[in-house]
Amino acid sequence: MSQSSAAPLSGSPAVEIPTVPLAQLAPWALFAALIGSVVVYFAGADAALHEWVHDARHLLGYPCH
C-alpha cells in the first residue's frame, strides 16, 4: 500500500480551514431550529385542518373525491 503525505505540493500555499467559535454559531443554530420547528408545526396543523374540513364535507353530503 502506498502512503500519502499530508504535506502541500511544492509551490502551493497551505490551506487553512476556518473555524467558527461556538459562541458565534449558537444563535444561528437556535434561529434555524426555531424556524424549522415553526415549519413543522404549520405543516402538521395544515394536515389536521385538511382532515377536519374533509370529514365535514362528507358529513354535509358534498362529494369531494
BELJOLIN-V806231 format. One line per field, one symbol per residue. ss: DSSP state (2 for helix, 1 for strand, 0 for the rest). burial: b if it has 9 or more other ideal C-beta (glycine too) atoms within 8 Angstrom, else e. A space follows every 50 residues. Layout:
# BELJOLIN-V806231
ss = ???
burial = ???
This chain:
# BELJOLIN-V806231
ss = 00000000000000000000022222222222222222222222222222 222222222200000
burial = eeeeeeeeeeeeeeeeeeeeeeeebeeeeeeeeeeeeeeeeeeeeeeeee eeebeebbeeeeeee
